[in-house]
Amino acid sequence: MIAIFDTHAHYDDDAYNDDREQLLAALPGQGIARVVDVGASLASCRKVLEMMEQYDYIYGAIGVHPSETAELTEESYSWLKEQCQKEKCLAVGEIGLDYYWPEPDHETQKKWFLRQLELAREIKKPVIIHSRDAAKDTVDLMTEAHAEEIGGVIHCYSYTKETAKIFLDMGFYFGIGGVLTFKNAKKLKEAVEYIPMDRIVLETDCPYLAPEPNRGKRNSSLNIPYVIAAMAQIKGITEEEVRKAAWDNSLKLYRMDK
């Protein structure tokens, strides 16, 4: 059976403090061959750096989530730039816009989104983009920054198939996780049906967004087979075909040889 690549996880989260080492040690034996642990704040980025040194199958992404951008300064931006250039750091992320919460203000989010896009361009690594309730501004800023020249993934894709076409035209991948299994995820299911299989990667965003039948519980990479089953049904292909495409796409997204 083809192995699974979890392209977006947060095992640095406090939700794993009691059993992190046991859980991570169990992943390879359950067919989870690679995981990218994704930074969201400066503190979480430090934990990501530790984990990618500790486990050979865990890679990292370094960046500051829009909801945490108020903490950024020129000094911490310089530190981010330095860390992003480490070999096992595969991407700049997660970065973007989140208008669900009122803070930080939109201008602060936009400023650091553009700066981190610029960073990715400079060091020639892809970006992991978080966009929540901010489709138009996300597209506008990505267009302004010529994100099509940078490349990357729209993490936890949640917009329509019409918006998906815009990101497809920019050459981006789409991170799909547990939400695909939710009964009320009609819009996402339509988007996944529309998005070509060669542009889809699998992710958990764990500890969040566990799929049915574990919705509401702590998520982990071990739940990805539920997403694979849902995707196979929507796409009208076998689960093995989903696994193969997702693995190949993940290598291309993160520019890995094998």
FINUTOR-146688 format. One line per field, with one value per residue (C-alpha): residue number from 1; residue in three letters; x, y negated, z negated. Coordinates in Angstrom, 1 decimal. Layout:
# residues N
num: NUM, ...
residuo: ala, ...
u: X, ...
v: Y, ...
w: Z, ...
//
This chain:
# residues 258
num: 1, 2, 3, 4, 5, 6, 7, 8, 9, 10, 11, 12, 13, 14, 15, 16, 17, 18, 19, 20, 21, 22, 23, 24, 25, 26, 27, 28, 29, 30, 31, 32, 33, 34, 35, 36, 37, 38, 39, 40, 41, 42, 43, 44, 45, 46, 47, 48, 49, 50, 51, 52, 53, 54, 55, 56, 57, 58, 59, 60, 61, 62, 63, 64, 65, 66, 67, 68, 69, 70, 71, 72, 73, 74, 75, 76, 77, 78, 79, 80, 81, 82, 83, 84, 85, 86, 87, 88, 89, 90, 91, 92, 93, 94, 95, 96, 97, 98, 99, 100, 101, 102, 103, 104, 105, 106, 107, 108, 109, 110, 111, 112, 113, 114, 115, 116, 117, 118, 119, 120, 121, 122, 123, 124, 125, 126, 127, 128, 129, 130, 131, 132, 133, 134, 135, 136, 137, 138, 139, 140, 141, 142, 143, 144, 145, 146, 147, 148, 149, 150, 151, 152, 153, 154, 155, 156, 157, 158, 159, 160, 161, 162, 163, 164, 165, 166, 167, 168, 169, 170, 171, 172, 173, 174, 175, 176, 177, 178, 179, 180, 181, 182, 183, 184, 185, 186, 187, 188, 189, 190, 191, 192, 193, 194, 195, 196, 197, 198, 199, 200, 201, 202, 203, 204, 205, 206, 207, 208, 209, 210, 211, 212, 213, 214, 215, 216, 217, 218, 219, 220, 221, 222, 223, 224, 225, 226, 227, 228, 229, 230, 231, 232, 233, 234, 235, 236, 237, 238, 239, 240, 241, 242, 243, 244, 245, 246, 247, 248, 249, 250, 251, 252, 253, 254, 255, 256, 257, 258
residuo: met, ile, ala, ile, phe, asp, thr, his, ala, his, tyr, asp, asp, asp, ala, tyr, asn, asp, asp, arg, glu, gln, leu, leu, ala, ala, leu, pro, gly, gln, gly, ile, ala, arg, val, val, asp, val, gly, ala, ser, leu, ala, ser, cys, arg, lys, val, leu, glu, met, met, glu, gln, tyr, asp, tyr, ile, tyr, gly, ala, ile, gly, val, his, pro, ser, glu, thr, ala, glu, leu, thr, glu, glu, ser, tyr, ser, trp, leu, lys, glu, gln, cys, gln, lys, glu, lys, cys, leu, ala, val, gly, glu, ile, gly, leu, asp, tyr, tyr, trp, pro, glu, pro, asp, his, glu, thr, gln, lys, lys, trp, phe, leu, arg, gln, leu, glu, leu, ala, arg, glu, ile, lys, lys, pro, val, ile, ile, his, ser, arg, asp, ala, ala, lys, asp, thr, val, asp, leu, met, thr, glu, ala, his, ala, glu, glu, ile, gly, gly, val, ile, his, cys, tyr, ser, tyr, thr, lys, glu, thr, ala, lys, ile, phe, leu, asp, met, gly, phe, tyr, phe, gly, ile, gly, gly, val, leu, thr, phe, lys, asn, ala, lys, lys, leu, lys, glu, ala, val, glu, tyr, ile, pro, met, asp, arg, ile, val, leu, glu, thr, asp, cys, pro, tyr, leu, ala, pro, glu, pro, asn, arg, gly, lys, arg, asn, ser, ser, leu, asn, ile, pro, tyr, val, ile, ala, ala, met, ala, gln, ile, lys, gly, ile, thr, glu, glu, glu, val, arg, lys, ala, ala, trp, asp, asn, ser, leu, lys, leu, tyr, arg, met, asp, lys
u: 0.0, 1.3, 2.4, 0.7, 2.3, 0.6, 1.5, 0.2, 0.2, 0.8, 2.3, 4.0, 0.6, 0.0, -2.8, 0.0, 2.0, 1.0, 1.8, 3.6, 6.6, 4.5, 2.2, 4.9, 6.9, 3.8, 3.2, 5.7, 4.3, 0.8, 1.8, 2.5, 5.9, 6.3, 4.8, 5.3, 4.9, 3.9, 4.8, 2.1, 3.8, 7.4, 7.1, 5.6, 8.3, 11.0, 9.2, 8.9, 12.7, 13.3, 10.9, 12.4, 15.8, 14.5, 12.6, 13.9, 10.4, 9.2, 9.9, 9.1, 7.6, 8.5, 6.2, 3.7, -0.1, -2.1, -3.7, -0.2, 1.3, 1.1, 4.1, 6.3, 9.1, 12.0, 14.3, 12.0, 11.5, 15.2, 15.2, 12.4, 14.4, 17.4, 15.4, 13.5, 16.8, 17.5, 17.4, 14.5, 12.4, 10.4, 8.2, 7.3, 4.1, 1.6, 1.0, -2.0, -5.1, -7.7, -10.7, -12.8, -11.3, -11.1, -7.5, -4.9, -6.2, -6.3, -3.4, -1.1, -2.0, -1.6, 1.8, 3.3, 1.6, 3.4, 6.6, 6.5, 5.6, 8.7, 10.8, 9.6, 10.5, 14.0, 14.8, 13.1, 10.7, 6.9, 4.4, 1.6, -1.3, -4.0, -7.1, -10.3, -13.1, -10.7, -10.8, -10.8, -7.9, -5.9, -6.3, -5.5, -2.3, -1.1, -1.7, 0.2, 3.1, 3.1, 2.6, 2.4, 6.2, 6.5, 4.2, 2.7, -0.5, -3.8, -4.1, -7.4, -9.2, -12.6, -13.8, -15.9, -14.9, -14.9, -12.2, -10.4, -10.0, -8.1, -5.7, -5.4, -4.4, -1.6, -0.4, -1.2, -1.9, -4.9, -4.6, -7.7, -8.4, -11.1, -13.7, -14.2, -16.0, -18.4, -22.0, -22.5, -19.3, -21.3, -19.2, -15.9, -17.1, -18.0, -14.6, -12.8, -14.8, -13.7, -10.0, -7.8, -6.4, -2.9, -3.4, -4.6, -2.5, -3.6, -3.4, -4.8, -4.2, -4.1, -5.0, -7.9, -10.6, -10.7, -12.8, -16.0, -16.4, -14.0, -15.2, -14.7, -11.9, -8.2, -7.0, -3.8, -2.3, -3.8, -7.2, -6.1, -7.5, -11.1, -10.3, -8.8, -12.0, -14.2, -12.0, -12.0, -15.8, -16.1, -13.5, -14.8, -11.3, -9.8, -8.3, -4.9, -5.1, -5.8, -2.8, -0.5, -1.6, -1.4, 2.1, 3.4, 1.8, 3.3, 6.8, 6.2, 4.7, 7.7, 10.2, 11.5, 13.2, 11.7
v: 0.0, -3.4, -5.5, -8.7, -12.1, -14.5, -17.8, -20.0, -19.1, -20.9, -18.2, -21.0, -21.9, -21.6, -19.0, -16.5, -17.3, -14.0, -11.5, -13.3, -11.0, -7.8, -9.0, -10.2, -7.0, -5.0, -6.9, -5.1, -1.7, -2.9, -3.9, -7.6, -8.0, -11.8, -14.7, -18.5, -20.2, -23.8, -26.8, -29.3, -31.6, -32.4, -30.0, -27.2, -27.7, -27.0, -23.7, -22.8, -23.2, -20.9, -18.2, -18.2, -17.6, -14.8, -12.7, -11.9, -11.6, -15.0, -18.1, -21.6, -24.8, -28.1, -31.1, -33.2, -32.7, -35.8, -35.7, -35.9, -38.6, -41.4, -39.8, -40.2, -42.8, -43.3, -41.4, -38.4, -38.5, -38.2, -35.2, -33.6, -34.2, -32.4, -29.4, -29.0, -28.3, -25.1, -22.0, -20.2, -23.4, -22.8, -25.9, -29.3, -29.0, -29.1, -32.6, -34.5, -36.3, -35.4, -37.8, -35.5, -37.2, -41.0, -41.0, -41.7, -44.4, -43.7, -46.0, -44.3, -40.9, -42.1, -43.7, -40.5, -38.3, -40.2, -40.2, -36.4, -35.9, -38.0, -35.9, -32.7, -34.2, -35.2, -31.8, -29.9, -27.8, -27.3, -28.9, -27.4, -29.8, -30.1, -32.1, -32.3, -34.6, -36.6, -35.2, -38.5, -40.1, -36.8, -36.6, -40.4, -40.2, -37.0, -38.6, -41.7, -39.5, -37.4, -34.3, -32.2, -32.5, -31.3, -28.3, -26.5, -25.2, -26.7, -25.0, -23.6, -24.9, -26.2, -28.4, -27.7, -25.9, -29.3, -30.6, -27.3, -28.1, -31.3, -29.4, -26.6, -29.2, -30.4, -26.8, -26.2, -22.9, -22.4, -20.9, -18.8, -17.2, -16.1, -18.7, -16.7, -14.0, -16.4, -16.0, -19.8, -20.3, -20.6, -23.6, -21.8, -18.5, -20.5, -22.1, -18.8, -17.3, -20.2, -20.4, -18.0, -15.1, -16.2, -19.4, -17.8, -16.9, -15.4, -17.1, -16.9, -20.4, -18.3, -18.6, -20.3, -19.2, -15.5, -13.7, -11.7, -9.5, -11.2, -14.7, -16.9, -14.7, -15.4, -14.8, -13.0, -11.7, -8.3, -9.7, -10.4, -7.1, -8.5, -11.5, -9.2, -7.1, -10.2, -11.6, -8.3, -8.3, -11.9, -11.4, -8.0, -6.4, -3.8, -4.7, -3.5, -6.0, -8.8, -7.7, -7.5, -10.9, -12.6, -11.2, -12.3, -15.7, -16.2, -15.6, -18.1, -20.7, -20.5, -20.0, -16.7, -14.2, -11.1
w: 0.0, 0.9, -2.1, -3.3, -3.3, -5.8, -4.3, -7.2, -10.9, -14.2, -16.5, -18.3, -19.8, -23.5, -22.7, -22.3, -25.5, -27.2, -24.4, -21.6, -21.5, -21.6, -18.9, -16.5, -17.0, -15.9, -12.7, -10.3, -11.3, -10.4, -6.9, -7.6, -5.9, -6.1, -8.0, -7.6, -10.9, -10.2, -12.3, -13.2, -15.8, -16.7, -19.7, -17.6, -14.9, -17.6, -18.5, -14.8, -14.4, -17.4, -16.0, -12.5, -14.1, -16.3, -13.7, -10.3, -8.8, -10.1, -8.1, -8.9, -7.5, -9.2, -9.1, -11.1, -10.9, -10.1, -13.6, -15.2, -12.9, -15.6, -17.3, -14.2, -14.1, -11.7, -14.1, -14.3, -10.5, -10.1, -12.4, -10.3, -7.2, -8.7, -9.9, -6.6, -4.9, -6.8, -4.6, -6.3, -6.2, -3.1, -2.9, -4.3, -6.3, -7.3, -6.1, -4.8, -5.9, -8.6, -8.8, -11.0, -14.1, -14.5, -15.6, -14.4, -12.0, -8.3, -7.4, -9.8, -8.4, -4.8, -5.5, -6.9, -4.3, -1.6, -3.5, -3.9, -0.3, 0.5, -1.8, 0.0, 3.3, 2.1, 0.7, 3.5, 1.4, 1.7, -0.6, -2.7, -2.5, -5.2, -4.0, -6.1, -5.2, -3.1, 0.5, 2.4, 0.5, 0.6, 4.3, 4.7, 2.6, 4.3, 7.7, 6.5, 5.3, 8.5, 6.3, 9.4, 9.6, 6.0, 5.9, 2.9, 1.4, 0.3, -3.0, -4.3, -1.1, -2.0, 0.9, 4.0, 7.1, 8.9, 6.5, 6.9, 10.7, 9.8, 7.6, 10.2, 12.8, 10.4, 10.3, 6.6, 4.9, 2.6, -0.9, -1.7, -5.1, -7.5, -6.5, -3.3, -5.3, -7.0, -6.0, -5.6, -3.4, -0.1, 1.2, 0.5, 2.1, 5.2, 5.3, 4.8, 7.6, 9.8, 8.8, 10.9, 8.9, 9.8, 7.7, 4.5, 1.4, -1.9, -5.2, -8.8, -10.3, -13.5, -16.3, -14.5, -12.0, -12.7, -10.0, -10.6, -12.5, -14.9, -14.4, -17.5, -18.9, -18.7, -15.1, -14.0, -10.8, -11.5, -10.4, -6.9, -5.5, -6.1, -3.9, -1.3, -1.2, -0.9, 1.9, 3.8, 3.7, 5.0, 7.7, 8.8, 8.5, 6.1, 2.7, 4.0, 6.9, 4.4, 2.3, 5.4, 6.7, 3.3, 2.6, 6.0, 5.7, 2.2, 3.5, 6.3, 3.9, 1.5, 4.3, 3.0, 5.3, 3.7
//
